[in-house]
Each structure stands twice: as structure tokens, then as C-alpha cells.
Amino acid sequence: MANLGLENSIMVFTGGLGTGKTIAASSYLPPSKVGRVFYLDMEGSANRVVEQLARRDLAFGYYKNLDDEWRSRGLPGQTDLLKSITSGNLPWVDRRQQNTLITIYDIIMKELDDNITPGKFDVVVFDPVGRFEAAMQAFVEANKQNTGWNRKAFGGMWREGFYPLYRGLFSAIHDRGVKVIILTAHLGNPWTDEGPVPGKVRPKAKPELYKICQFYGWLVNDTRNADGAPACVVLKSRLGVTGVDSENDTWVHAQRIPNRIPHFTWDDVERYLETGCDLANPAIGEAVTTEEREMISDGLSTKQMELMLTRAQTALATAQGASFSDPATSSETLMVDPKSMAIKLYADGGGATVQQIAEQLSKPPALVKVWVGA
């Protein structure tokens, strides 16, 4: 395919098993240019792609399968890792596992630093990103001061730990001449206090990726595609164009990508970028189905949760006879007492689950569950 002109961009693909995430990640460049691809394979997902390339005397410019590294160190598989996270261990079971995850994080960072030669690669792939985020979380937990995470701030691990680390990492990769970073993420069920929510799905990747990326796509199987290509529900797209209407001296903004790409390949994306789409009158397959819209909905948004936190903080400050705007109150009284905050949020009945409260307070769900008596 031709160059899409996407400079310094980040793309994320999520989806169920077998929906084509690895194919999307590995085929951004045409076969003749796969030597410009740097591929970190976290779970052996691209083994078949590597084999098929080799049959044609082709190979990624750099490929590393970290699945053996992960398993040889006794770290849990994807299912066991999810079970650990939801049971209150974020995301390690004990100190040994935390230290092992930090080692994995160091290995990944060394792979990137040693092997992304400036100017050699156009694309860097993390497939999938879940294990890397688990290792990053262990690193942030163990290096709060160095990563800028102020433990007193609720949700600080995500806002102050993950977000700047991700931004800094991707910026450093782009600085070495990489044009596109592609990440894949498994799809799973959101969890409430009672367990997984049937009929609902959410990407197994930190929300920070949604803030940073230019394109976030959810790949779904579509039987209307005879070649087996997936459809892509577009969760976020900054692939529009801005032009100028010289006659009226005005800016013209146009979204080129539909809300749903009925047949997803990079050739299809390129065609949309060239010809655009009619969002008011979508073609067959370009509108998100009701079932897809209902499945991807995910309870409280980050903004809603932040609003609930602010209200709870204000209420606690008032009850304690202090002003919420008082810096001493915010940092010393409220921030040091996450238990009171958790009880307040849960008792208010605003819909926040134990899992959501735990994530915002950077506390294990099992501990929060005890605090609120759930």
C-alpha cells in the first residue's frame, strides 16, 4: 500500500481472538518493506506471520518473541493474570512476581533501546500490549518517585505514572525516525463486584492509550466479507483532513473515516483517506450496529468517575469542618484516608463499582471490597 502520510502516529487495535489484530499490525507496510518493521511479540502471536514471510525470503527488520521469556520466569498466562488482577493483586500475586515483572520491563526497554537504530524502522509493533502494561505497572509501583507518581493523589498511578511514561516512551521511539507505533489489545469483559458482565466488552489496555493514540479500532468478524477480512468499529479517529475554502476564506474540516469500516484492510483505509465517506448517509456496513454499540459501552467514564471523586472529597472536607480548596486538607486529610473516600463513593449509590473505585484510589479491589462491606 502507499504511504498514508501518518507521521508520529499511534494506532491501537482491539478485538476478540481470531479477529485479525496481528494481521492488521503486521501488514501496515507492504511485503517489500517489512524490513522496516520492528516487532515485539509478547505472546507468540505473530509466529505464523514470521513463518509465512520466511517462505518468501522476507523477514521483519527486527522480531523478538518474548513469550518464552515470560513463561520461563514463571509468570502467569493471560487468563491467570486477569484472575490475579480482578482478585486484588495488581497485577502480581507476590513480591517475587512483581520483581520478575520489573525484570521483564527492563528487558523490553533494553530491546527497544539497543535495537531501534535511528532511521532504520518506520513501524514499531507491540503485540499485544497487556503484558507490557503489567510489567510497566510493576515498575511504576516500585519507582513512584522516579516516575513522578504522588501516592497521595487518587488515581495517581494512571495519571502521573502510566501517562507520562507512555508519552515519553512513544516520543523517544518517534525521535528515532519511527513513523507509526501499532499496539494490539485483547478484548475482555468489564468486571463488577459480582464478576464479568455478560454481553459487554472492553479493551484490555490502559485508558491512557485512548488519550494518546490517533486511531483506535475494534476489529469484529463480519460474515459478509468472503475473504475473511474483519470489519472495524472506529472508537477514535484523528485521520481527518483540514483544507481551505479560498473563495469564502474559511477552514474546511472533514472526517475521512466512517464510524465502521465494513471491510478492514490498509488498502480500504487508504481508499477512505483519499475519497472520504458520507457520515450523514453511511453506506452498507458503515454504521455501527446496535449490538456493537451496546457491547462496547463501559459503565462510568473517567470524567464521570473524576466528578464523583470531587463531590466525595468536597463532602468529606465539609464533614471534617475544612474547606476542600485548602491545600493542607486536600493533601493531608483527604488523600491520606482512601478508606473514607471508598466508603463515601460506594455509599452514595452513584453506580461506581468496587473495581472502579479501586482503580481510582490505586488500591487492590479485594481491600476496597472489605472497606465498603461489599
KEVEX-68774 format. One record per residue (C-alpha): y, x, z; residue in three letters. Coordinates in steps of 0.05 Angstrom, whole numbers, plus 5000, padded with zeros to 4 digits. Layout:
# residues N
   py   px   pz res
    Y    X    Z ala
...
//
This chain:
# residues 374
   py   px   pz res
 5000 5000 5000 met
 5072 5021 4992 ala
 5116 5047 5048 asn
 5142 4986 5086 leu
 5203 5024 5108 gly
 5187 5014 5181 leu
 5218 5074 5216 glu
 5207 5087 5290 asn
 5169 5022 5298 ser
 5115 4999 5347 ile
 5063 4946 5330 met
 5013 4912 5375 val
 4952 4872 5353 phe
 4911 4829 5400 thr
 4852 4784 5386 gly
 4781 4768 5404 gly
 4720 4811 5387 leu
 4709 4819 5313 gly
 4777 4792 5291 thr
 4798 4857 5256 gly
 4843 4893 5305 lys
 4813 4961 5289 thr
 4815 4947 5214 ile
 4889 4929 5220 ala
 4904 4992 5259 ala
 4864 5039 5215 ser
 4886 5012 5147 ser
 4961 5014 5154 tyr
 4963 5073 5106 leu
 4923 5073 5041 pro
 4858 5113 5038 pro
 4892 5171 5003 ser
 4939 5180 5063 lys
 4891 5172 5122 val
 4901 5246 5135 gly
 4970 5226 5162 arg
 4938 5183 5216 val
 4928 5206 5288 phe
 4875 5162 5320 tyr
 4858 5157 5395 leu
 4796 5114 5401 asp
 4788 5092 5473 met
 4722 5054 5465 glu
 4689 5079 5402 gly
 4718 5020 5364 ser
 4731 5059 5300 ala
 4663 5094 5295 asn
 4643 5054 5233 arg
 4711 5066 5200 val
 4703 5141 5211 val
 4632 5139 5181 glu
 4656 5099 5120 gln
 4713 5147 5108 leu
 4666 5207 5113 ala
 4622 5177 5058 arg
 4682 5182 5013 arg
 4701 5252 5036 asp
 4760 5224 5075 leu
 4780 5231 5148 ala
 4836 5214 5195 phe
 4884 5272 5205 gly
 4862 5273 5277 tyr
 4810 5230 5311 tyr
 4787 5232 5384 lys
 4735 5185 5414 asn
 4749 5181 5488 leu
 4693 5132 5504 asp
 4644 5187 5523 asp
 4698 5219 5567 glu
 4708 5153 5603 trp
 4635 5137 5614 arg
 4614 5208 5633 ser
 4662 5205 5691 arg
 4630 5141 5718 gly
 4689 5095 5703 leu
 4674 5020 5696 pro
 4665 4986 5628 gly
 4715 4935 5603 gln
 4682 4876 5640 thr
 4674 4913 5705 asp
 4745 4939 5700 leu
 4772 4868 5692 leu
 4730 4845 5751 lys
 4759 4901 5794 ser
 4830 4883 5775 ile
 4822 4809 5789 thr
 4787 4822 5856 ser
 4846 4861 5882 gly
 4833 4932 5861 asn
 4889 4952 5813 leu
 4855 4978 5772 pro
 4809 5025 5812 trp
 4756 5010 5864 val
 4767 5071 5908 asp
 4806 5135 5913 arg
 4755 5173 5872 arg
 4763 5126 5814 gln
 4839 5130 5820 gln
 4836 5205 5816 asn
 4788 5201 5757 thr
 4835 5154 5720 leu
 4892 5203 5733 ile
 4849 5257 5702 thr
 4838 5213 5641 ile
 4913 5201 5636 tyr
 4924 5276 5637 asp
 4871 5286 5583 ile
 4904 5234 5539 ile
 4973 5263 5548 met
 4946 5333 5532 lys
 4912 5306 5469 glu
 4979 5278 5446 leu
 5019 5340 5464 asp
 4971 5391 5435 asp
 4953 5355 5371 asn
 5012 5315 5346 ile
 5041 5370 5304 thr
 5114 5355 5286 pro
 5118 5326 5216 gly
 5042 5322 5206 lys
 5030 5248 5222 phe
 5060 5183 5201 asp
 5018 5137 5244 val
 4991 5142 5316 val
 4939 5092 5339 val
 4917 5073 5410 phe
 4854 5030 5402 asp
 4851 4993 5449 pro
 4906 5006 5498 val
 4875 4975 5560 gly
 4841 5038 5586 arg
 4903 5079 5574 phe
 4944 5029 5614 glu
 4893 5032 5671 ala
 4899 5108 5672 ala
 4975 5103 5668 met
 4977 5054 5726 gln
 4937 5102 5769 ala
 4986 5158 5751 phe
 5047 5115 5767 val
 5016 5094 5834 glu
 5005 5167 5853 ala
 5072 5192 5828 asn
 5123 5139 5849 lys
 5180 5188 5860 gln
 5169 5227 5795 asn
 5162 5163 5753 thr
 5224 5131 5785 gly
 5187 5074 5819 trp
 5223 5050 5881 asn
 5167 5017 5922 arg
 5217 4972 5956 lys
 5233 4935 5892 ala
 5188 4876 5878 phe
 5153 4885 5811 gly
 5179 4956 5811 gly
 5114 4986 5785 met
 5123 4948 5719 trp
 5199 4952 5711 arg
 5210 5022 5739 glu
 5143 5055 5729 gly
 5110 5029 5665 phe
 5170 5010 5623 tyr
 5207 5078 5625 pro
 5141 5116 5618 leu
 5122 5076 5557 tyr
 5192 5083 5527 arg
 5193 5158 5540 gly
 5123 5168 5511 leu
 5136 5129 5447 phe
 5204 5162 5438 ser
 5171 5231 5444 ala
 5119 5212 5393 ile
 5172 5187 5344 his
 5211 5251 5355 asp
 5153 5289 5325 arg
 5162 5252 5259 gly
 5114 5194 5271 val
 5140 5131 5237 lys
 5093 5077 5265 val
 5055 5070 5330 ile
 5000 5018 5329 ile
 4965 4992 5392 leu
 4909 4943 5398 thr
 4894 4900 5459 ala
 4833 4858 5477 his
 4843 4784 5489 leu
 4822 4752 5554 gly
 4832 4691 5597 asn
 4891 4686 5644 pro
 4868 4680 5717 trp
 4889 4633 5772 thr
 4866 4632 5844 asp
 4803 4597 5822 glu
 4784 4644 5766 gly
 4793 4647 5690 pro
 4829 4588 5657 val
 4785 4557 5603 pro
 4817 4546 5536 gly
 4874 4595 5549 lys
 4881 4667 5526 val
 4928 4725 5538 arg
 4931 4797 5513 pro
 4901 4849 5560 lys
 4962 4892 5555 ala
 5024 4900 5599 lys
 5082 4854 5581 pro
 5125 4916 5573 glu
 5094 4927 5505 leu
 5121 4859 5483 tyr
 5191 4882 5501 lys
 5186 4948 5465 ile
 5149 4930 5400 cys
 5177 4907 5334 gln
 5116 4867 5316 phe
 5063 4833 5359 tyr
 5007 4797 5324 gly
 4948 4756 5348 trp
 4890 4760 5299 leu
 4846 4699 5292 val
 4785 4685 5249 asn
 4800 4637 5191 asp
 4742 4609 5151 thr
 4788 4593 5093 arg
 4790 4667 5077 asn
 4730 4681 5034 ala
 4736 4756 5043 asp
 4733 4750 5119 gly
 4805 4772 5130 ala
 4836 4743 5193 pro
 4898 4702 5200 ala
 4954 4729 5244 cys
 4994 4687 5292 val
 5061 4724 5298 val
 5080 4727 5371 leu
 5140 4772 5357 lys
 5172 4800 5294 ser
 5233 4842 5282 arg
 5215 4853 5209 leu
 5272 4811 5182 gly
 5327 4836 5137 val
 5403 4836 5142 thr
 5444 4831 5079 gly
 5516 4817 5058 val
 5545 4758 5022 asp
 5602 4795 4987 ser
 5633 4732 4959 glu
 5642 4700 5027 asn
 5646 4766 5066 asp
 5591 4745 5114 thr
 5526 4774 5141 trp
 5461 4743 5117 val
 5402 4747 5164 his
 5333 4727 5140 ala
 5265 4727 5175 gln
 5215 4751 5123 arg
 5151 4739 5162 ile
 5124 4668 5174 pro
 5102 4645 5243 asn
 5030 4651 5219 arg
 5004 4697 5164 ile
 4945 4658 5136 pro
 4911 4719 5104 his
 4927 4783 5140 phe
 4925 4849 5105 thr
 4981 4900 5099 trp
 4987 4881 5026 asp
 5003 4810 5050 asp
 5055 4836 5098 val
 5086 4877 5044 glu
 5090 4816 4998 arg
 5124 4775 5052 tyr
 5175 4831 5064 leu
 5191 4831 4990 glu
 5193 4756 4976 thr
 5204 4725 5045 gly
 5180 4657 5068 cys
 5206 4586 5078 asp
 5205 4574 5153 leu
 5231 4503 5144 ala
 5175 4485 5095 asn
 5117 4532 5111 pro
 5061 4540 5060 ala
 4990 4521 5077 ile
 4966 4563 5136 gly
 5035 4590 5154 glu
 5046 4542 5212 ala
 5016 4557 5280 val
 4963 4504 5296 thr
 4968 4461 5358 thr
 4904 4491 5385 glu
 4931 4562 5375 glu
 4997 4545 5408 arg
 4962 4514 5468 glu
 4913 4572 5475 met
 4966 4627 5476 ile
 5012 4593 5527 ser
 5011 4633 5591 asp
 5040 4596 5651 gly
 5102 4624 5682 leu
 5144 4672 5640 ser
 5171 4736 5670 thr
 5241 4705 5672 lys
 5215 4644 5709 gln
 5180 4689 5760 met
 5243 4730 5770 glu
 5283 4667 5782 leu
 5232 4644 5834 met
 5236 4712 5867 leu
 5312 4709 5870 thr
 5310 4640 5901 arg
 5258 4661 5952 ala
 5298 4723 5970 gln
 5361 4681 5980 thr
 5324 4631 6023 ala
 5294 4686 6067 leu
 5361 4720 6075 ala
 5393 4654 6096 thr
 5337 4641 6146 ala
 5348 4711 6175 gln
 5423 4699 6181 gly
 5441 4751 6129 ala
 5472 4749 6060 ser
 5428 4764 6001 phe
 5484 4802 5969 ser
 5484 4851 6028 asp
 5451 4915 6002 pro
 5423 4931 6070 ala
 5390 4863 6075 thr
 5360 4869 6005 ser
 5331 4938 6014 ser
 5312 4939 6087 glu
 5297 4868 6108 thr
 5272 4833 6046 leu
 5240 4888 6007 met
 5200 4915 6066 val
 5169 4847 6080 asp
 5129 4827 6019 pro
 5084 4783 6062 lys
 5142 4736 6078 ser
 5161 4735 6005 met
 5090 4718 5983 ala
 5083 4662 6034 ile
 5151 4633 6013 lys
 5135 4635 5938 leu
 5066 4604 5948 tyr
 5090 4550 5996 ala
 5148 4529 5951 asp
 5097 4499 5902 gly
 5133 4524 5840 gly
 5068 4539 5804 gly
 5063 4613 5818 ala
 4991 4635 5827 thr
 4965 4688 5874 val
 4954 4734 5815 gln
 5026 4726 5790 gln
 5055 4736 5859 ile
 5012 4798 5870 ala
 5035 4828 5804 glu
 5108 4817 5821 gln
 5101 4846 5891 leu
 5058 4904 5867 ser
 5004 4883 5917 lys
 4929 4871 5909 pro
 4913 4797 5895 pro
 4860 4799 5950 ala
 4913 4818 6001 leu
 4962 4766 5977 val
 4908 4714 5980 lys
 4897 4729 6054 val
 4972 4727 6067 trp
 4982 4658 6037 val
 4916 4630 6063 gly
 4891 4611 5994 ala
//
